[in-house]
């Protein structure tokens, strides 16, 4: 089996680190549309751009899209799906995940985060380090949750939404699809789709 990390940038290196510390013994390679083939990232080779996916076997190999932003992450995931690949999730061994939570394919969860009971995280989500996702919270596909965010119970985060570092979303509040919550904001009211909010309490700009 080959584990294919699509994109060899910052988040790609984080995924590689997660795999390395988890004791993976399967082959790992990078696919990257920008970096030169043969480039090595921590001794792992970039084999080329996305067309290199044709050289591997979707029946036995699998992929993850390691990008920090949700919209391009989903675009590349759709590209990979056309080749027939399944996606794997990268969950750091120092993260606590409730046995009753649900985590979708292609999702990345970095070190020292907490995923509470009955939380649902859909596909191709990035949960960065030291994030607290409390019970019954629902994070939709392609969302990005950056470091030290707290999502209290029964929060909903929309598709491709972005939650900035250190932000807090209080119990039962929803953040709409494509919305942006600024770093350090405290969200006490619902955030409409495609809206940016900042401040304490968070307000639209």
N, C-alpha and C positions, 0 to 999 in steps of 0.2 A: 504493500500500500504506500502511496505517496500522498503526503499532506501538502497541498498547494496553497501558499499564502499569496493572494493577489494584492499587490502593492507593497513595495519594500521601503516605505517611508517610516515615520515615527511609530505609527500604530502597528505597522508590519513588524517592526523590531520588538514591540511589546508582545505581540502574539507569539513570536519566536521565543521570547523569554519565558512566556507561560508554558509553552510546549516543552522547552528544555528543562525547566524546573519540575515539570510533572512526570518526567521520566519517559517521555515518548521515545520509542525505539524505531518507529517507522521513518522512512525517508521524508525530508522536508525540503522544498524548493520554493523560490520566489518567482512569480510572474509579475512583470512590471513594464508598463508601456513607455516609460521615460528612460530608465536606466539601461546602460549598455549590457547586452548579454555577456556573461562571464564575470560581471561584477559580483563581489562577495560581500555579504552582510553577516558579520559574526560567523564567518566560514560557511555560510549557506549561499548557494549560487543563485543568481538571477539568470534564468534560462532564456528569457526573452519576453516579448509582449504577449497579448492575449491569444494570438494565433497559435502559440505554443501549446495551448490547451488541446489542440488536435492531436498532439503527440502522446497524450496520456490516455488512460482508460477510465471512463466514467463509471464502469462497473466495479472497479476496485479502488480508484483514487477519489479524493474528495478535496473540497476547496473552502476557503474563507476569504471574504473581501475585507481587508484591513485598512479602512479609511476613517478619518476622524469626523467627516461631515456626512450627514444622512442621505441627502439627495444623490450625490455621486456614488455613494455606497450602494444604494438601491439600483442605480443605473448599471453599475458593473455586475451586480448580482444577477440582474436580468440577462446580461450578456452571457454570464457563466451558465445560467440555466439552459440556454439554447444549445449548449454542448452536452447537456444531459447529466451534469454533475450533481451529486448531493453535496450539501454544505455541512461542515462540522462547526461546533461552537467551541470557543476557547475560554475556559473558566479557571481563573487562578486558584491554585490549591489553598491560598490563604483567605479565600472568600468563603463566607458562610451562606449556604443555600438551603432553605427549608425543604423538607421532603415533600411538602404539598404544593410547592411552587411549580410553575410551568415555564420552561425556557425554550424559545424557538431556535430553529437552525440558523447557523451563521452569526450567532450573537457572541459578543466579546464582553467578558466581565473581568475587570482588572483586580489587583490585589486589595485585600482588606475591606471589601464591600460586604453588605448584608442584604440578603433577599428573603423577605419574611413569608409567613404562611399564606398560601393561596394567592400569592402575587403571580401575575402573568406577564412575561416579557416575550414579545413576539419576535419574528425573524429579523436578523441583520440590525440589531440594536447594539450600541456601544454604551456600556456602563463602566465608567472610569473608576479609579481607585478611591477607596474610603467613602463610598456612596451608601446611604441608608435607605433601602426601599422597604417600606413597612407593609403590613398585611393587606391583602386584597387590592393592591395597587396594580394597575394595568398600563403597560407601556407598549405602544403600538410600533409597527415595523419601521425601521430606519431612524428611530429617535436616537438622540445623543445626550447622555447624562454625564456631565463632566465632574471632576473631583470634588469631594466633600459636599455633595448635594444631599439634602434630606427630603424624601417624599413620604409624607405621613400617610396614615391608613386611608385606603379607598380613593387614592388619587388616580386620575387618568391622564396620561401623557400621549398626545396625538402623534400621528404618523409624521416622521421627519422633523418633529419638534426638537428644539435645542435648549437645554437647561444649563445655564452658566455656572461656573465654579462657586461653590458655597451657597447656592440658592436654597431656599426652603419653600416647599409647596405644602400648605397646611391640609389637614384632614378633609377629604371629600371634594377637593377642588380639582377641576379639569383644566388642562392646557391643550388648546386646539391644534389641529394639524398644521405643521409648518410654522408654529409660533416660536418666538425666541424669548427666553427669560434671562435677563442680564445677570452677571456675576453678583452674588451677595443679595439678590432681591428676596423679598419675603412675599409670596403670592397668597393672598387671602381671598381673592375672588376669581371666578372663572376667566380664563384668557381666551379670547376668540381666535379662530384660525388665522394664520399669517399675520399675527400681531406681535410687536415687540414691547415688552414691559421691563421696567427697571425700578429700583428703589425699594424703600421700606416705609409703608407697604407698597408693593409693586403697582406701577401705574403706566399707562400706555404712552409711548413717545411717537 
